[in-house]
Amino acid sequence: MRAVNTRTTVLGGILAVGCTMGVLAQAPAPPAASLDAMKIEKLTERLFVITGSDPAGANSGGNTAVFIGSDGVTLVDTKFAMFGPAMLERVRSVTDKPVIRIINTHAHADHAGGNVLLIGKAETIVSEQTHAALLNARNKAPRRTYRDRMTIGAGRDQIDLYHFGRGHTDGDTFVVFTALGVMHAGDMFAWKALPMVDARLGGSILEYPKTLTAAAGTIRNVNTVIPGHRPVLSWSEFVEYGEFVANFVAFATQSTTTGRSVAEAAADYVVPSRFAGYMPSVADNLSVSATLERAYEELGKP
């Protein structure tokens, strides 16, 4: 993919965590191309996705799910802070109901930055680990937490939250709109390429496929998956992504046992033919070398 001028700002922000009112007030004007790329797309009568999250293009942050429940709107992820007002405009274009709830799949600023617009107006729900990460980022807004699983609402309004372990961070949440058969996977399935692992927030490339396998083996009756940074995909593609990451971890492990350096292993790595449509990476700082380096460190082979 060819990067545009906003890429450096966007990818740098992926590793930032949380935001404050002061940060929002000082934020630069959103790039016009990123605003234009923010579309609200209908999945069902009650569920929409706000797009514009290509990490190597016009990126406003991760995909935002807009779920219209009986008592109000639930947002899953809220993009970068500077795109928060535009996000809320997109919501208002499909419903007059108030935003009553935010669920963050994890703590990165491209998925939680817009929370600041709704402090005091909407309940925020995150995993315990994500809560700790947001506190460390000096984001003191009140939020509700859960450990392994939480169910919100019932019947047609039911939302199930799952945390299965380490991967992109140590606190990633899978959000299932139960009656609709749709899951928001956040950056545990960001794109069809090697994942970004934030070791500072407890992420793990070695644990990544185990977490995806646990999700695929536990969650039921999902047909459609909202990834972190690309258009919606199928459940079978989500399961396949776990196999793709597991294949890479096996490659990295084998490379360490044969004594190859990170550079040598990176030069040898090719996406297996059975994973048609996959790329090795989506940006320079998410390269094969960077991901292998993370794996070697976890394997104790610097």
N, C-alpha and C positions, 0 to 999 in steps of 0.2 A: 504494500500500500504506500502511496506517496503521502508524506506528511505535509500539513499546512502550517502556517505561521503560529497557530494557536497550540500546536502539539506540545511544545516545551512547557508552556504554562499548565496545560491540562495534565500531562503525565507527572509533572512535579507535584501537582495537587493530589494525585492519587495516593501519595505517601503522607500527605498531611492529614491530621486528625482533628475533627470538631471545628467549631467556630464560635465567635462571640458577637454581641451586638456591635462592638467596636470594629471588628473585622468587616462586618457587613457594611457599616457606614463608610468605610474607607475603600471598599471594593471598587475596582475599575468598572467601566461600562462593559457589559457583555459583548463579545464580538458579534457582529451582525450575522455572519455566516452560521455561527452556532445557534443563534436565536431562530434563524430560518429553518435550521435542521430539527428544531424541537416541534415535532408533530404529535398530536394526540390521536392515537389509533384505537379503533374499537375492536375488542376481542369478543365481548358479549354485550348484552343490554346493560349490564351492571359493572363491567370491567374494561378499563382502557389502559393503554400504555403511552407514556410520554417519552418519545424517542430522542434522537440526537446525541447518541453516546458512543460514536465511533472513536476509539482512543487514538487513532492516527489521522483524524479528520476534524470536522466541526463538532466538538465535544462539549456538551453542557453538563456532563456528569453521567452517572449510571442511569439505566432505564428506571422510570418511576411508574409503579402500578397505581391505578386509581380505582378503588373498589367502592361502589355506591351501595351502602347498606341501608337498612330500614331507618336507622337513627342518624346517619351521616356518612361522611366519606373517610375511608382509611387510605392513607398513602403508604406505599412501601418504597422507601428511599426518596430523597428529596434533592438530589443533584448538588452542584456547587452553590454556595451562598448567593453569588451574583446572579444566578438564574432562578432564584426562589420566586421573585415576583412574576416572572414569565410562566413559571410552573403553575402558580396559583391562577393565573389568567387562563391557562389551558384547562384547568379543572373547572373553572366557572363557565367555560364554553359548553360543558356537557351536563352540569348539574348546578342547582341552586342550594343544595344541601351543604352544611358547613363541614369543614375538615375537623373531625373529632379525634382522630388517632393517626399516629405515625409509627411505623415499624421500620427500623433500620436493619438491613441484612448484616451490616458491620459498621465500623467506626470511621472509615475513610471519608475525607471531606467531599469527595465527588458523589457520595451516597448519603451523607448526613448534613451537609452544609446548609441546606435550606430549612432545617429544623428550626433555626433561630427565628424565622418569621412567625412561627406558631407557638412559641413559648407562652404558656398561660392560656392558650386557646385549645390545645389538643394534647391528649395523653401520648407519651412516647414509650414504646415498648422495645426492649433489646435484650439480648442474652446477658448473663452476668459478666462475661468477659468483655463484651462490647461496652457495657456500662463502665467498667474499670478503665478501659482505654479512653473513653470520653472524659472521665474524671481527670485522668492524667493530662489530657489536653486542655484542662482548666475550663471545661464546659460543665458548669454546675447546674444546668437545668434539671429539674426533677424528672425521673423516668421510672417506669415499672420494669422489673426484670424477671427472667425465668432461667432455669438451669438446663433442662434437657428437652422438655416439651411443655407447651401451653396451648390451651384451646380458648378462643375468644368467640363469644356469641354461640348461636345454635341454628340449626336448620339452614335456610338459605343464606344466613349471615355468618355462618361458621368460618373461622379462620384458624388453621392449625400451624403452630410454630415448632420447628425442630432444630436442635443443635446436636450434631453427631461427633464433633471433635475438631481437631486442627486441620487447616488447609490453607486457604488464602490468608486468614488470620487465625487466632485461637477462639474466635467468638462468632463464626459465621452462622446465620440463621437461614433456613429454608422456610418459605412462607407459602402455605397451601390454602387456596380458596376452595374449600372442600366441595361445596355444592356445584362448582363450575368445572372441576377437574383441571385446574390451572395451578402451577407452582412458580413462584419467583425464586430463582436460585442465587441471585446476587452474583458476586464475583467468584463463587465456587464454580460457576460455569459462565465465565465472562465472554468467551469467544471460542472459536474452533482453532485454538493454538495452545502452546504451552502456557501454563498459568503464571500469574504474578504471585509470588509468595512474599509476604511482609514478615520477615523474621523478627522485626522489632515489636510486632504485635502478636508474637507467638505462632506465626504461620509455619507450616512444615510441608516441604515437597514430598518427603517420605510418607507422611501421614495422609497426604492429600487423597490418593486413590482409595485408602481405607475409609475415609470419611464419605467419599462419593459412593462407594459400594454399600456402606451402611444406609445411606439415604435411599439408594435404589432398592435395597432389600426391605426397607421398612415402610416407605410411603406408598400408598395404594391409590388406584383410581385417578391418576393424573394422566392427561393426554397431551397437554400443552405446557411448555416451559418458557418463562420469560428469563433470558440470560441477563447478565450484568451489563453487557455492552454490544449487543447485536440484536437483530430482529428475532421474533419468537421462533422456537424450535419445538420438535416433538419429544415426547418422553423417551422414545428409543434413541434419539440423538443424545439425550442426557446420559443414558446408560452407556452409550458408546464412548462418551467423553471420559467417563471413569476408566474405561478400558484403554483409551489413548494415554491418559496420564500414568496408569499402571505400567504400560509398555515403556514409557520413557523412564520411569523409576527403575525398571528392570535393566534397561540399557545403561543407565548411570551406575547402578550397582555392579554390573558386569564390567564396566570400564574401569572401575577402581580395582577390581580383583585381577585384572590383566595389566595393571600398572600404567595405564594410559593417563596422560595429563589431561586437564580440562580442555586445553587447546586442541590436543589430538582427538579427544572424544567428540568435541564440538564439530571438528572438521569431518568426522565420520558419520555424524548423525543425519539421517534422512527420515522424513515422515513415512512410516510403512504404507504400502500401497492400499491396504484395506481401509485406511482412514482417508478416503477421498474427500477433497474439499478442505482439508486441514492445512494450516500453515505452521512452520516452526515457531514463528513469533509475529507479533503485530507491531512492534516498535523496537528501536535500537536498544533501549535500556531494558527490554524484556527478551533479550537474545537467548539463543541456545546456550551460549557460554555462561551467561549470568545464571541461568536456571541450573546448569550442571555444577557451577561453583557452589550454589546453595546445597545441592545434593551431596557433593563431596564433603562440604563442611559438616553436614548432618551425619554423614557416614564416618567422620573422623579421618578423612583423607584430604587434608588441605593441599 
